[in-house]
Amino acid sequence: MTPSVFWDRMEFLVGIVLLAWFFYRPWRRLIVDISRHELLKIRDAIFLMAADGELDFNSQQYQDIREAFNGFIRYCHTFTLSKIIAAFFLLRHKRNPIAETLGQIKDEKLRTKLEAKWHEAAQISVISLMLRSPVLLLTMMATLPIIGAVFLLDYPWRKVLAVISNTIGHGLAGEMQIERGASQLA
C-alpha cells in the first residue's frame, strides 16, 4: 500500500466518523431545538386565544391542552420510530385524552382551530422524528419520488395525520403518566 492510498483511506474514515458525529450530536440537537421552538409558538398561539377570551384560562380544557403541549415540548426529543409504532399497536384501543378534551369544547369554530393546532404539533413531531434519524432520512430521500406521486394523486392525508396525531397523543399521555407516577413515588 502506497502512502497516498493510506492517507486517502484515512481521510475517508475520518470523514465518515465526523459525519456520524455530526448527525448524532449537533444535528439532532438542532432539530430538537427547532421543533421545541415551533411547538412553543403553537402553545403561545393557544395562550393568546385564551387571552382574547376564546377559551377560559381556568377551564379544564385549557389546562389539559396546555399540559399536553408542555408534554410535547418536554418529550419531543424522546419520540422515536419504535415508540410511535409501539404506541400505535399497544394503545390504539385506549381513549385518547387530548381528543376527549377537544371534543368537550362546545364552540365548533374554536374546536376546529384547536384541532388544527394539535395536528400541526403532530406534524412537527413527525418531521422532527424523520430528520433526527439518519436511517429515516435516507429512506425518505430514497422514497421521495413515490411520496411526490402519492401527493399528486390527492391521497386523503387528513386521515393519515389523524392516525399519527392520535398515536402521538397516546404516547405522550403514557410518558406523562410515567412521570407523574415517578414523582408520586418520590
Helices and strands as residue ranges (DSSP letters): H 3-24, H 26-51, H 60-75, H 81-91, H 97-103, H 108-132, H 134-142, H 144-152, H 157-185
